[in-house]
Structure formats: C-alpha cells, structure tokens
Amino acid sequence: MAAETETVQKEDEGRKAQTKINKVTCKGFKSFQRKTSIPFYKGLTAVVGENGNGKSNILDAISFVFGKRSSQLRAEKLEQLIFNGGDNRKAADHAHVTVYLDNTSGVFDEFIEDEEEGSPDEVTVGRKITRAGSSMYKFQGTNCKRSKIDELSRKAGIDPDGYHFVRQGQITEIVEQSPTERRKIIDELSGVAEFDEKKDEAMEELEEVEQKLQEQEILLDEKKEYLESLEDQKDAAIKYRELDERKDKLQASILEVRKRALSNQLANINTDTDEKKERIEELEEELEEIDEEIDEKQARIEEIEESQGGNNDIQHLQNRIEKKEGKIENKRDKVKDLEETIKELERMQNNRSTGSKAVDAVLNMDNDSVNGMFQDLISYEDRFSTAIQTAAGGHMNDVVVEDKQTSVDMINYLKRENIGRARFLPLDKIKDRSKSAKSQMAKKRKGVIGYASELVDNDSKFDKAVSNVFSDTLIAEDLDSVKDIDGVRVVTLDGDVMSRGGAMTGGKKKRSRSSSSSSSSGRLDPKKKKKEKEELEDEIEDLQKDIAELKNMKERKEEEEETDEELREEKKQLREDLNELRDERQEKYSEKQKLKSKIDSVGQKKANLKAELENVKEDLEDFEYDEDELSLEASPEDLKKKKKKIVRKQNNMGPVNMRAIDEYKEKKEEFEEFKEKVSEIRQEKLEIEDWIEEIESEKRERFMDTLEDVQDSFEEIFQKLFEGGEGKLVLEDDDIEKGLQFKVAPPGKDPHIISSLSGGEKTMTAISFIFAILEYEESPFYIMDEIDAALDKDNSRKLSELLKDYAEDNQFIVISHNDITVRHAERAYGVSMRDGVTKMRSIELDA
C-alpha cells in the first residue's frame, strides 16, 4: 500500500511541474487602478519596493483568482478588494484579475471545450467581483463554476493555502507555532487524515459492536434465565396434561353413563297418549251434540218470538242478547284455551336449553338489563325459517343487553365462573348498518324477496340489533335469481349463501341442534298468543256493552206490551235448558283442554329428554375413547368425585403454561442459535480492534516516512543556510499524536529548541523547514512574500543563494525590499505608488 502511494505521489509530482505563470493582469484590484500586466518567467523573479506600495497585492491577486476569501486577503469583505479611489481618483466599480498559465505540456487540455481547435499553449483563469457583491470565475474568458477552477488547480498542483504561497509573516508564524500545530503540518503532508477518517469509522463500528455485544450478552443472560424457568414450567405442563387426559376419560365416562340412563328413560316412559286422544275424540263428539241441541232450543225460542206478533220487537231484542251472550261464552272458552296455551309455551320456553351453557347462565340471571337471546326477540313466517337462520348465523344465540356495561359485567361473570363464552349486542353501542346502493338495486330484481331485516317481526326497541345482525343481507328464492349480482350478500330460502366477494355456499344442509333450537324459537314464542288473547278480551268487552244496551231497550219494550204467559214460560224453560247445556259444554270443553295439556306435557318431556340425549351424544363426539377404556360400572356420582379430585389437583398447581412444552424446545434451539450469534459478535469486535491497530500502524508508517523525508531535506537545507551545524525534527515521546520540535545546533553551538535561538536563527530555521516542505511537496511555481524581512545581510545572502539554486529548475517569485535578494534575481520589478495607485516597472539588473 505504501509503495502504491509513493508511486501515485511521484506521478502527481511529474504532472505538477508541467505549468508556470506566464502573466498576471489586474484591473481595479486593490491598489491596481488601471489594467496592469505583469509577465513572469522561469527562474527567480524579484518584486521590490517600499512598504505600503502594493507589492503584496500581487500575491493577493494570484490567491484571489484561485479562490481565497476576502478575510484571507487582508480585507473584511469582497468589496474592499476593489480599488477605492485613492486620494484623488474615482473608485472602480469592479475588480478583475487574470492569471495566464503555460499549457505547452497539455496539462489543461481536458478542461478545454471540444469545439476549440488544437491544444492552446496557454490558458487563462480569472475572477471578477463587483460592488453589488457578485463574484464570477472565468476560464478562457468564459464564466465557469468555482468547482472547475478547483479541479484545474488540483490537476496542476496549485494550492493557495499551500506552502508554495508563503505570505508575509508566515515565517514568524512557524517560529511561534506550538509543537502540536507544527506536527499537524506533517499530518497534512503525509495525508494521514484518511487514516483518521478510517479510524473514526472503525471506532464508530467498534462502539456500535460493543454496544450491540453488551445488549446481546444481557439478552443472552435473560434468555438463559428464562430457559431455566421455562424448564420448570415444561415439567408442570407435562404433569398437568397427564391429569387432563385422566379428567377427559372420566368426563367421557360420565357422558356415556348419562347417555345410557337417558336412553333407558325414553324406553321406559309409558304414556297414555293414545287413550287420551280417544277421550278427546269422544268429548268432541259430545260437544258437537250439545251444540246441535243448543241450536235447536235457540231456534224454538225464535219461533215463539215470531208467533207472539206484537212481541216481535222484544223477542228480537232478546234473541240478539242471547246470541251475543253465546258469542261471549265461545270467546271466553277461547280465552281460557289461550291462557292454557300461553302458560304451557312459557313453561316450555323456560325449560328450553339454548345449547350454550354460557348463554343459559346469562339468561337465568335475574338482570333486567338482559333482554334475551336474539332468536327469542324476533319472529318470522315458517317459510323464511331456513333463510333467516342462515342469514343470522351464529348471531341467533347472541344475547341482547341494554348497554355496554352489562356486556362487560356478564363477560366478567362468565370468566369468573369459568362457564364459557357468549357474544353480546349492547343496544347503546351497536350501530345501524345502512343499506348499500348495490343491495338496493339488487332488491328490485325478480326472485329477490326483500331484506332479511324486513322479513322478521320484532319490538322496535330491538331494531338496532336486527339491523346490526342482518345488515343489508337479501333473501331470494334461489341462487339462479342472483347469480349475476356482485357485491351483495344473498341467502336463499333453502339456505344457500352468496357472499359479497362472490363466494357461494350451498347444498343439503344437515340439521343441527342450533338450527332446531332456532326454528322452535318462533313456535315457543307466547307473544302472538298473548296478542290474540288481548284481542278476544277486547271483543268480549265490546259484546258486554252491546248486551247492556239491548237489555235496556228490551225493558222499555216490556213495559209497553203484555206478553203471552204460556209462551213466556216455555221460553223461560228453554233458556234454563240452554244455560244447563252451556254449563255442560264448558265442563266437557275444560276436560278436553286438560287432556290436551297433558299430552303436550308428555310430548315436551320426551322432547327435552331427546334434546338432552342429542347434546350428550354431541359432547361425546369430542372424545375418542373405546367403551372398554371407560369406567362405565361406576355411578355418575363416583365419577364426578374422581373428576373433582383431579380438578383440585390441577387448581392446586396454580396457573400452568401448557405452551411451555413446545416453547421450551423452541426456546432451547433459539438460545443455542443466539449464543452462537453472540460469539460471532465477539469475534467481530476482535476483528475491528485488529483493524484499528492496523490503521494506527499504517498511519504511523505513513507519518514517519513523510517525517523522515522532510527531516532529511530539513537537515540538508539547514546545513546549507547555516553553513554547517545540525538541524533535526524531533517528535515528542516518539508519539505521532504529540508535538514536533526543532532541535538545532548552529555551528559552534549546543543543540537547542527553537525558542532558545536568536531571532535570525529562528527565521533561518523556519525557512529551512519551509524549503524542506517544498522539497516534499513540489509545485509549478513558488511565491514568497518578504521571507527575508528579519534577516541580516549575511543570512540574506545565504537565503538568496538558496533561492537561486532552487530557481534553476523552478519558477520563484520573491517579494522583497532587500537589495541582496534582488541582486541574486534573474529579473526584477519595481513597485511604486502615487495617489494610492500602484505602478510597476521593470528593473535592469547588472550582469
């Protein structure tokens, strides 16, 4: 790597020497009012003049072109670089400087536009500023970006901040520099900043890896601790699972024993249903005979009334009264029938199981905020039964409650008692579901009956529940009616379903307990019967009012007319007979109704036993045991005791994580994988630390190589300038992060650091250091501003001779007011000033 770097540096050095400054023109820049052209040549050129005449403005002008800021050009802002008018002249409105660079080597060809013909021997770089604050860079007379000037400068090795631009006072700065600042010069020359960047990057990576390693090691410890606790949970879960298996066998045994007991009960029930049915038939015949006899006697009464002539009105009124009384009796019989039916339906409804222990438990609670199961709160025609139940689905068993709090209370109750799960519809939270536009269009199609929510009857209080459950589901006659409809849920009368997404479900539907329960819900609903009873009672009340009015009319008629005593007596007897017949009819009718109730009671008992048996059989399907594996000889009580004992053991175990068995295996594998990952991170940390050491080693090697080269040049130049002696660059504690000291011994003196030297010795030492830097970092030209200002004649001579030696193969421009320096130059320019304007003139030098 070092060899590659050295090769690249040498190639760059070859390119850097391929240009020089041919000319500099200034106009309006600082003290240069008029356009002033200053030609420069290879070799040593001196620029001389009194202080304050503008000599240093030449260096500022060149630096200005290559991008120096105003603060680095002895001005606070760009505007101050423009000629200000001097004492009696007009201020310039802009400043323009152009530097002409030699291109005979073609070093700048890549920056020349393609359309230009050939390769020019010279290129121009310029910069112009105005008082308005604009700043423009130019290449070949055309405006360009600052970045192009920077690229061109790098290509030619021109750096206005480099040591080939030695500014006035820079020698003093080097003398007064701290050792650390002096060491940073070697840092810059050696380019170790790239190693610092790499090290910073590596340190950031190391910090990240160390942080990551620390976090991962904490996680690894946590995983290990968790794995150990999980192992105990795994053992407890295995034990719990074994108890569960025993408990399941006992539960299956309990169910099987119960199944057999229910089967025996059904087989042993001896009902006299047929006998009762025969007696009912007999009673119906007797009632028919009584009704005929009543009609005959009623007809005779009508004949008597007709034969009475003048008494026709009275008889007519009496006839109407008796007819209405007969209607009242019939309606009262119906009311009694309905009362019996309502009682039986309510009893059957109360005894009916929903098929869900959780729902049953909620419904059996004495809570006014529980309205009931959804299926009990709606009714519908039998022909819609399958469609409505399919449309509602599992919502048929939803429990409708008044508010959200009731739902929360019921759910907490089910959890606390470990009964099961139920779904609730709180009326204060559920929302009406609007009918989609697609469903409204589909409703108009032939074969579509209507919305499911419109085909059920319910109390308006539960409209939100109905809307929430059914939404905009449509009921249709069959799937063919809706097969070309999209985006609508449709249920057919046969229970086939088309979802909004287009999926269809259908076929022969197996009747389940839930559907049986749902379909019976409407039949068990006593509300319709209660409504019929209320209507009959209203009709009876109306008839009684009519009878009262008719009796008043009859009494008034009887006062006006006399009636036949014999017919009166016969009619009276007929009425007495009618009353007896009606009483007899009532007795027989009551006996018939009682027999019917008994038949219904026996039928309901059978239905309940069958329903329970079906439930038991369905629960048994959850277990897969052969009968020889079950304890069928024990009594249900013994089996339940054994099961409770197991449950107590499980409860005593406390909460058991049943997933721990699989989780332990999974976490064990994860732990091993994670452990390997942490090992990889540790290895990564070691590799980064090795990398940092390697960077430090390469950085030191690069730094020391550079320091050695500069040291060699420094010692050689020092001996030339001091005509002997010894000069060294010493690194404090041999540490490249510490300071760099000058340790020099002028001829005949002991070694000293620079602070112990005389003023001239300090300056000559600093000049030796600068020329050593120039030896290491060659440039196409060198501009030095009054580096000889603090030297006596002897030292000025030594410096001038050194400058002349270096100028043989390089372009040196030295700004000075020292005659000795000027005499050693190949050419010289004199600088003078008048009225604040700098003027240049060529000076003839003696051969």
MOZI-V515595 format. One record per residue. N is the residue number from 1. PHI is phi as a letter, one per 30 degrees, with the letter a starting at -180 (none if undefined). PSI is psi in whole degrees, -180 to 180 (* if undefined). D_CENTER is the distance of its C-alpha to the mean C-alpha in Angstrom with 1 decimal. Layout:
((N,PHI,PSI,D_CENTER) (N,PHI,PSI,D_CENTER))
This chain:
((1,none,-43,48.4) (2,d,-39,51.0) (3,d,-41,53.4) (4,d,-45,51.0) (5,e,-44,50.3) (6,d,-40,54.0) (7,d,-45,54.6) (8,d,-41,52.0) (9,d,-40,53.5) (10,d,-38,56.9) (11,d,-42,55.9) (12,d,-40,54.3) (13,d,-37,57.5) (14,d,-38,59.5) (15,d,-36,57.5) (16,d,-31,57.7) (17,d,9,61.5) (18,c,19,61.6) (19,a,172,61.8) (20,a,169,63.5) (21,d,123,63.9) (22,d,-37,66.6) (23,a,153,66.6) (24,b,130,64.8) (25,c,138,65.3) (26,b,141,64.4) (27,b,122,64.7) (28,i,7,63.7) (29,c,118,62.0) (30,h,-118,63.0) (31,d,3,66.8) (32,c,94,67.3) (33,d,-53,68.2) (34,d,165,69.7) (35,d,121,68.4) (36,b,128,69.5) (37,c,131,69.4) (38,b,108,69.7) (39,d,145,70.4) (40,b,151,69.6) (41,b,170,71.0) (42,d,150,70.5) (43,j,-160,72.1) (44,c,119,72.5) (45,c,132,72.4) (46,c,139,73.2) (47,c,116,72.3) (48,b,159,74.6) (49,l,169,75.3) (50,d,158,75.5) (51,d,138,72.5) (52,i,0,70.7) (53,d,-11,71.9) (54,j,17,68.5) (55,e,-47,68.7) (56,d,-16,65.2) (57,d,-23,63.9) (58,d,-46,64.5) (59,d,-40,62.0) (60,d,-38,59.6) (61,d,-45,60.0) (62,d,-44,59.1) (63,d,-37,56.1) (64,e,-45,55.1) (65,d,-37,55.0) (66,c,20,52.7) (67,j,8,50.1) (68,d,143,51.2) (69,d,161,49.9) (70,d,-36,52.5) (71,d,-22,52.0) (72,c,-2,53.2) (73,c,30,56.2) (74,i,40,57.8) (75,b,148,56.3) (76,d,-29,53.7) (77,b,163,52.4) (78,e,-37,53.0) (79,e,-30,55.4) (80,d,-8,57.8) (81,d,-10,58.3) (82,d,138,60.1) (83,e,126,63.9) (84,c,3,64.5) (85,j,-12,68.1) (86,i,-145,70.1) (87,d,-43,73.0) (88,b,15,74.4) (89,c,165,72.2) (90,d,138,69.4) (91,d,144,65.9) (92,d,152,64.1) (93,c,-10,61.1) (94,a,167,59.3) (95,b,138,59.6) (96,b,126,59.6) (97,b,136,60.1) (98,b,134,60.4) (99,c,128,60.8) (100,c,123,62.6) (101,c,141,61.6) (102,d,135,63.6) (103,b,26,62.1) (104,d,-24,65.0) (105,d,-10,62.9) (106,i,16,60.2) (107,d,-26,57.5) (108,c,10,55.9) (109,e,-36,56.3) (110,d,-17,52.6) (111,c,-6,52.0) (112,d,137,54.7) (113,d,148,53.6) (114,d,-34,54.6) (115,d,-13,56.9) (116,d,141,59.2) (117,d,132,62.3) (118,i,-174,63.0) (119,c,115,62.0) (120,d,149,63.2) (121,d,-12,65.1) (122,b,142,63.5) (123,b,157,60.1) (124,c,141,59.4) (125,b,128,56.5) (126,b,167,56.4) (127,b,138,54.7) (128,b,136,55.4) (129,b,153,54.3) (130,b,165,55.3) (131,d,-18,55.7) (132,d,-9,52.9) (133,j,2,50.6) (134,d,151,49.9) (135,b,123,50.0) (136,b,136,50.7) (137,c,149,51.1) (138,b,144,53.5) (139,b,124,54.3) (140,h,36,57.5) (141,i,-1,57.8) (142,c,140,54.5) (143,e,143,51.5) (144,b,173,48.7) (145,d,155,45.6) (146,e,-35,45.9) (147,d,-31,44.0) (148,d,-39,46.9) (149,d,-40,49.4) (150,d,-42,47.3) (151,d,-44,47.2) (152,d,-42,50.9) (153,d,-46,51.6) (154,d,-39,49.7) (155,d,-40,51.6) (156,c,-6,55.0) (157,i,30,54.2) (158,c,120,54.6) (159,b,106,52.6) (160,d,-14,53.8) (161,c,-3,52.2) (162,d,176,54.0) (163,d,0,57.4) (164,d,-3,59.4) (165,c,92,59.0) (166,c,111,60.9) (167,d,163,60.9) (168,e,128,63.5) (169,i,-4,63.0) (170,d,-31,60.7) (171,d,-44,63.4) (172,d,-38,63.5) (173,d,-43,59.7) (174,d,-40,60.0) (175,d,-41,62.8) (176,d,-3,60.9) (177,d,148,57.5) (178,d,157,56.2) (179,e,-37,56.2) (180,d,-43,52.4) (181,d,-37,52.4) (182,d,-39,55.1) (183,d,-32,53.1) (184,d,-24,50.2) (185,d,-42,52.6) (186,d,-36,52.9) (187,e,-48,49.1) (188,d,-44,48.9) (189,d,-40,51.7) (190,d,-14,50.4) (191,i,30,46.9) (192,d,-5,45.4) (193,e,-34,42.5) (194,d,-33,40.8) (195,d,-36,41.2) (196,d,-40,39.8) (197,d,-44,36.7) (198,d,-41,36.5) (199,d,-43,37.1) (200,e,-43,34.5) (201,d,-44,32.0) (202,d,-38,33.3) (203,d,-37,33.2) (204,d,-44,29.6) (205,d,-41,28.9) (206,d,-43,31.2) (207,d,-43,29.4) (208,d,-44,26.0) (209,d,-42,27.7) (210,d,-42,29.5) (211,d,-44,26.5) (212,d,-42,24.7) (213,d,-43,27.9) (214,d,-45,28.2) (215,d,-43,24.7) (216,d,-36,25.3) (217,d,-36,28.8) (218,d,-44,27.5) (219,d,-38,25.1) (220,d,-43,28.0) (221,d,-41,30.2) (222,d,-42,27.6) (223,d,-39,27.3) (224,d,-46,31.1) (225,d,-43,31.5) (226,d,-40,29.0) (227,d,-40,30.8) (228,d,-42,34.1) (229,d,-33,33.0) (230,d,-30,31.5) (231,d,-41,34.9) (232,d,-41,36.6) (233,d,-37,34.0) (234,d,-46,34.7) (235,d,-41,38.4) (236,d,-38,38.0) (237,d,-39,35.9) (238,d,-44,38.7) (239,d,-43,41.3) (240,d,-40,39.3) (241,d,-38,38.9) (242,d,-42,42.6) (243,d,-37,43.3) (244,d,-42,41.0) (245,d,-42,43.0) (246,d,-42,46.2) (247,d,-40,44.9) (248,d,-39,43.9) (249,d,-42,47.4) (250,d,-42,48.9) (251,d,-42,46.7) (252,d,-38,47.8) (253,d,-44,51.3) (254,e,-44,51.1) (255,d,-42,49.8) (256,d,-42,52.5) (257,d,-42,55.2) (258,d,-38,54.0) (259,d,-44,53.9) (260,d,-39,57.5) (261,d,-43,58.6) (262,d,-38,57.1) (263,d,-41,58.8) (264,d,-41,62.1) (265,d,-44,61.8) (266,d,-38,61.3) (267,d,-32,64.2) (268,c,-7,66.5) (269,d,122,65.8) (270,c,103,69.2) (271,c,152,68.9) (272,c,39,71.8) (273,e,-44,69.7) (274,d,-42,72.3) (275,d,-44,75.1) (276,d,-38,73.2) (277,d,-39,72.5) (278,d,-43,76.2) (279,d,-37,77.1) (280,d,-40,74.6) (281,d,-41,76.4) (282,d,-46,79.7) (283,d,-38,78.6) (284,d,-37,77.2) (285,d,-44,80.7) (286,d,-41,82.4) (287,d,-37,80.2) (288,d,-42,81.0) (289,d,-44,84.8) (290,d,-42,84.4) (291,d,-38,82.6) (292,d,-43,85.5) (293,d,-40,88.1) (294,d,-42,86.2) (295,d,-40,86.3) (296,d,-48,90.1) (297,d,-36,90.9) (298,d,-37,88.8) (299,d,-39,90.6) (300,d,-41,94.0) (301,e,-40,93.0) (302,d,-37,92.3) (303,d,-45,95.7) (304,e,-43,97.4) (305,d,-37,95.7) (306,d,-36,96.8) (307,d,-16,100.4) (308,d,-7,100.5) (309,i,-96,100.7) (310,d,-17,100.4) (311,c,9,97.9) (312,e,-41,95.5) (313,d,-43,93.1) (314,d,-43,93.1) (315,d,-37,92.6) (316,d,-42,89.9) (317,d,-42,88.0) (318,d,-39,88.5) (319,d,-43,87.3) (320,d,-40,84.1) (321,d,-47,83.6) (322,d,-38,84.1) (323,d,-43,81.7) (324,d,-36,79.0) (325,d,-38,79.7) (326,d,-41,79.4) (327,d,-38,76.0) (328,d,-44,74.9) (329,e,-46,76.0) (330,d,-43,74.0) (331,d,-35,70.9) (332,d,-39,71.3) (333,e,-44,71.5) (334,d,-38,68.3) (335,d,-44,66.7) (336,d,-42,67.8) (337,e,-45,66.4) (338,d,-39,63.1) (339,d,-43,63.0) (340,d,-44,63.7) (341,d,-44,61.0) (342,d,-46,58.4) (343,e,-44,59.2) (344,d,-42,58.9) (345,d,-42,55.6) (346,d,-40,54.2) (347,d,-45,55.5) (348,d,-38,54.0) (349,d,-40,50.7) (350,d,-33,50.6) (351,d,-9,51.5) (352,d,135,49.0) (353,c,138,46.1) (354,d,-14,42.6) (355,j,-6,41.9) (356,b,118,39.1) (357,d,-39,40.1) (358,d,-46,37.2) (359,d,-44,38.1) (360,e,-44,41.7) (361,d,-41,41.1) (362,d,-45,39.2) (363,d,-28,41.9) (364,d,-8,44.7) (365,d,144,43.4) (366,d,81,45.4) (367,b,115,42.6) (368,d,-18,43.3) (369,d,-6,39.6) (370,c,111,39.4) (371,d,-28,40.7) (372,k,179,40.8) (373,d,143,39.3) (374,e,-43,38.0) (375,d,-23,40.7) (376,d,-12,43.4) (377,c,1,42.5) (378,b,159,43.0) (379,b,160,46.0) (380,a,162,46.7) (381,d,149,49.5) (382,e,-34,50.2) (383,d,-18,49.6) (384,c,1,46.0) (385,e,-54,45.4) (386,d,-43,43.7) (387,d,-45,41.5) (388,d,-44,40.4) (389,d,-39,39.6) (390,d,-42,37.6) (391,d,-40,35.7) (392,d,-31,34.8) (393,h,-135,34.2) (394,d,-14,33.0) (395,d,-12,32.9) (396,d,-31,36.7) (397,c,6,36.5) (398,d,146,33.9) (399,c,124,35.4) (400,c,123,35.6) (401,b,167,35.6) (402,d,-42,36.1) (403,b,171,32.9) (404,d,-39,29.6) (405,d,-39,31.4) (406,d,-41,33.8) (407,e,-46,31.0) (408,d,-44,29.6) (409,d,-44,33.2) (410,d,-41,34.1) (411,d,-43,31.0) (412,d,-38,31.8) (413,d,-47,35.4) (414,d,-39,34.5) (415,d,-46,32.5) (416,d,-41,35.2) (417,d,-1,38.0) (418,h,46,36.0) (419,c,-40,37.2) (420,l,-160,34.4) (421,b,149,31.6) (422,b,154,32.1) (423,c,138,30.1) (424,c,148,30.8) (425,c,91,30.9) (426,d,123,31.1) (427,d,-24,33.0) (428,d,-8,31.6) (429,c,-36,27.9) (430,d,152,28.0) (431,c,149,28.1) (432,d,141,30.5) (433,c,124,29.2) (434,d,157,30.5) (435,d,125,32.5) (436,d,157,31.0) (437,d,-37,33.2) (438,d,-41,33.4) (439,d,-34,34.6) (440,d,-37,37.2) (441,d,-43,38.5) (442,d,-30,38.7) (443,d,-27,40.6) (444,d,-9,43.5) (445,d,150,43.9) (446,d,135,47.0) (447,j,-13,46.5) (448,c,122,43.6) (449,d,-43,44.9) (450,l,-178,42.2) (451,d,142,39.0) (452,e,-38,38.9) (453,d,-21,38.4) (454,c,-10,41.7) (455,c,4,43.7) (456,c,150,43.4) (457,c,139,45.3) (458,a,160,43.8) (459,d,137,44.3) (460,e,-22,42.5) (461,e,-28,40.8) (462,c,18,38.6) (463,e,-40,37.8) (464,d,-39,34.1) (465,d,-43,33.9) (466,d,-45,35.7) (467,d,-40,33.4) (468,d,-40,30.3) (469,d,-47,31.7) (470,c,-23,33.2) (471,h,-128,31.1) (472,c,31,32.8) (473,d,132,34.1) (474,c,149,37.5) (475,c,128,40.5) (476,b,164,42.6) (477,d,-42,45.9) (478,a,173,44.6) (479,d,-29,42.0) (480,d,-28,44.4) (481,d,-23,44.1) (482,b,11,40.4) (483,d,-22,39.8) (484,c,17,39.1) (485,c,138,36.7) (486,c,152,32.9) (487,i,19,29.9) (488,b,139,31.9) (489,d,127,32.3) (490,b,139,36.0) (491,b,133,38.0) (492,c,170,41.7) (493,d,-26,44.6) (494,d,-1,44.7) (495,j,7,41.1) (496,d,149,39.6) (497,b,135,36.1) (498,c,118,34.4) (499,d,169,30.6) (500,d,-32,28.8) (501,d,-5,27.5) (502,j,-12,31.1) (503,d,142,31.4) (504,b,139,34.7) (505,b,133,35.9) (506,a,-173,39.6) (507,k,-164,42.8) (508,d,120,45.1) (509,c,125,43.3) (510,d,131,44.5) (511,d,123,45.3) (512,c,172,43.4) (513,e,-41,44.0) (514,d,-40,41.3) (515,d,-37,42.7) (516,d,-42,46.2) (517,d,-41,45.1) (518,d,-42,43.4) (519,d,-31,46.4) (520,d,-16,48.8) (521,e,-43,46.8) (522,d,-39,48.3) (523,d,-30,51.8) (524,d,-4,51.5) (525,d,115,50.5) (526,d,-1,53.5) (527,d,-43,52.4) (528,d,-41,54.3) (529,d,-40,57.4) (530,d,-38,57.2) (531,d,-42,57.0) (532,d,-43,60.1) (533,d,-44,61.9) (534,d,-39,61.2) (535,d,-42,62.5) (536,d,-43,65.6) (537,d,-37,66.3) (538,d,-41,66.0) (539,d,-41,68.5) (540,d,-43,70.9) (541,d,-40,70.8) (542,d,-42,71.7) (543,d,-41,74.6) (544,d,-38,75.9) (545,d,-42,76.1) (546,d,-43,77.9) (547,d,-44,80.4) (548,e,-42,81.2) (549,d,-41,82.0) (550,d,-40,84.2) (551,d,-39,86.1) (552,d,-42,86.9) (553,d,-42,88.2) (554,d,-43,90.3) (555,d,-40,91.9) (556,d,-37,93.0) (557,d,-41,94.6) (558,d,-31,96.4) (559,d,-29,98.1) (560,d,-30,99.5) (561,b,148,100.8) (562,c,149,102.7) (563,c,159,101.6) (564,d,124,103.6) (565,d,-43,103.9) (566,d,-47,104.1) (567,d,-34,101.1) (568,d,-44,99.3) (569,d,-43,100.0) (570,d,-44,99.0) (571,d,-36,95.8) (572,d,-43,95.2) (573,d,-41,95.7) (574,e,-41,93.3) (575,d,-37,90.7) (576,d,-41,91.2) (577,d,-40,90.9) (578,d,-41,87.7) (579,d,-41,86.2) (580,d,-43,87.3) (581,d,-40,85.8) (582,d,-39,82.5) (583,d,-44,82.4) (584,d,-43,83.2) (585,d,-40,80.5) (586,d,-41,78.0) (587,d,-48,78.9) (588,d,-38,78.5) (589,d,-42,75.2) (590,d,-42,73.8) (591,d,-42,75.0) (592,d,-44,73.2) (593,d,-39,69.9) (594,d,-43,70.1) (595,d,-42,70.7) (596,d,-41,67.7) (597,d,-41,65.5) (598,d,-42,66.7) (599,d,-45,65.9) (600,d,-40,62.4) (601,d,-46,62.0) (602,d,-41,63.1) (603,d,-39,60.8) (604,d,-38,57.8) (605,d,-44,58.7) (606,d,-44,58.7) (607,d,-41,55.5) (608,d,-43,53.8) (609,d,-42,55.2) (610,d,-41,54.1) (611,d,-43,50.6) (612,d,-40,50.4) (613,d,-41,51.8) (614,d,-40,49.2) (615,d,-44,46.4) (616,d,-45,48.0) (617,d,-42,48.3) (618,d,-40,44.6) (619,d,-34,43.6) (620,d,-26,45.9) (621,d,-20,44.0) (622,d,-12,41.1) (623,c,145,43.6) (624,b,71,45.2) (625,b,144,48.4) (626,d,155,52.0) (627,d,-31,54.5) (628,d,-10,56.4) (629,d,-11,53.3) (630,c,159,53.3) (631,c,85,55.5) (632,c,-10,57.3) (633,d,-23,60.5) (634,d,158,59.0) (635,d,157,58.7) (636,e,-36,55.4) (637,d,-45,56.0) (638,d,-42,56.4) (639,d,-42,53.3) (640,d,-36,51.2) (641,d,-45,52.6) (642,d,-40,51.6) (643,d,-43,48.1) (644,d,-37,47.9) (645,d,-43,49.1) (646,d,-41,46.3) (647,d,-39,43.7) (648,d,-42,45.2) (649,d,-43,44.9) (650,d,-40,41.2) (651,d,-37,40.6) (652,d,-23,42.5) (653,d,-15,40.1) (654,i,-168,37.3) (655,d,132,33.7) (656,b,127,33.5) (657,d,96,30.5) (658,d,-20,31.5) (659,d,-6,28.6) (660,d,-30,30.2) (661,d,-54,32.6) (662,d,-37,30.1) (663,d,-38,27.6) (664,d,-46,30.5) (665,d,-44,31.3) (666,d,-46,27.7) (667,d,-31,27.3) (668,d,-46,30.7) (669,d,-43,29.8) (670,d,-40,26.5) (671,d,-45,28.6) (672,d,-41,31.1) (673,d,-43,28.6) (674,d,-39,26.9) (675,d,-42,30.4) (676,d,-38,31.2) (677,d,-42,28.1) (678,d,-38,29.2) (679,d,-39,32.7) (680,d,-39,31.3) (681,d,-40,29.6) (682,e,-43,33.0) (683,d,-39,34.8) (684,d,-40,32.4) (685,d,-44,33.3) (686,d,-39,37.0) (687,d,-41,36.7) (688,d,-40,35.1) (689,d,-39,37.9) (690,d,-39,40.4) (691,d,-42,38.9) (692,d,-43,39.2) (693,d,-40,42.8) (694,d,-42,43.5) (695,d,-45,42.1) (696,d,-41,44.3) (697,d,-46,47.2) (698,d,-39,46.8) (699,d,-46,46.4) (700,d,-42,49.6) (701,d,-46,51.4) (702,d,-46,50.6) (703,d,-47,51.4) (704,d,-35,54.7) (705,d,-46,55.7) (706,d,-45,55.3) (707,d,-39,57.0) (708,d,-43,59.9) (709,d,-46,60.4) (710,d,-41,60.4) (711,e,-45,62.6) (712,d,-47,65.1) (713,d,-41,65.3) (714,d,-45,65.4) (715,d,-42,68.3) (716,d,-47,70.2) (717,d,-39,69.8) (718,e,-45,70.6) (719,d,-32,73.8) (720,d,-48,74.7) (721,d,-36,74.2) (722,c,-1,75.9) (723,h,48,78.4) (724,k,-162,77.7) (725,i,-167,75.9) (726,b,132,72.5) (727,b,130,69.0) (728,b,152,65.8) (729,c,116,62.1) (730,c,127,61.1) (731,d,125,57.6) (732,d,126,57.3) (733,h,21,57.0) (734,h,31,56.3) (735,c,122,52.6) (736,d,-6,50.9) (737,c,-7,48.6) (738,c,-164,51.7) (739,d,166,54.4) (740,c,120,57.0) (741,c,147,60.6) (742,d,120,63.7) (743,c,102,66.4) (744,b,153,69.6) (745,b,96,73.3) (746,e,159,75.5) (747,e,130,78.9) (748,i,9,80.9) (749,b,157,78.1) (750,d,157,75.9) (751,d,137,72.2) (752,b,159,70.2) (753,d,165,66.7) (754,d,-30,66.4) (755,d,-17,66.6) (756,c,0,70.1) (757,d,167,71.5) (758,d,171,73.5) (759,d,-47,72.0) (760,d,-42,73.4) (761,d,-39,72.4) (762,d,-45,68.8) (763,d,-44,68.7) (764,d,-35,70.2) (765,d,-43,67.7) (766,d,-39,64.8) (767,d,-39,66.4) (768,e,-41,66.7) (769,d,-42,63.0) (770,d,-44,62.1) (771,d,-30,64.3) (772,d,-39,62.9) (773,d,-42,59.4) (774,d,-33,60.9) (775,d,-41,62.4) (776,d,-37,59.0) (777,b,81,57.1) (778,d,155,59.5) (779,b,160,59.1) (780,d,-23,61.0) (781,a,163,62.6) (782,b,132,63.0) (783,b,122,63.6) (784,b,126,64.9) (785,c,104,65.7) (786,h,48,68.5) (787,d,-14,67.7) (788,c,11,71.5) (789,d,-34,71.6) (790,c,11,72.3) (791,c,149,74.7) (792,d,-180,78.5) (793,d,-43,80.7) (794,d,-48,80.8) (795,d,-32,77.1) (796,d,-40,76.7) (797,d,-46,79.0) (798,d,-43,77.1) (799,d,-42,73.8) (800,d,-41,75.5) (801,d,-39,76.8) (802,d,-43,73.4) (803,d,-41,71.9) (804,d,-39,74.7) (805,d,-45,74.1) (806,d,-29,70.3) (807,d,-9,71.1) (808,e,-38,73.2) (809,c,6,70.1) (810,b,166,67.6) (811,c,116,67.3) (812,c,129,67.8) (813,c,116,67.8) (814,c,123,69.2) (815,c,122,69.3) (816,a,164,72.2) (817,b,27,75.2) (818,c,120,77.0) (819,d,-36,80.2) (820,d,-44,80.0) (821,d,-42,76.7) (822,d,-39,77.9) (823,d,-26,81.0) (824,d,-6,79.0) (825,d,156,76.9) (826,d,-28,77.7) (827,a,160,77.1) (828,b,150,76.4) (829,b,135,75.3) (830,c,140,76.6) (831,c,127,74.3) (832,b,169,75.9) (833,b,139,74.8) (834,b,129,76.5) (835,h,35,75.2) (836,i,8,71.7) (837,c,128,71.7) (838,d,137,71.6) (839,b,145,74.1) (840,c,145,74.3) (841,b,149,77.5) (842,d,142,78.4) (843,c,131,80.7) (844,d,130,83.5) (845,c,143,83.5) (846,d,140,86.6) (847,d,*,86.8))
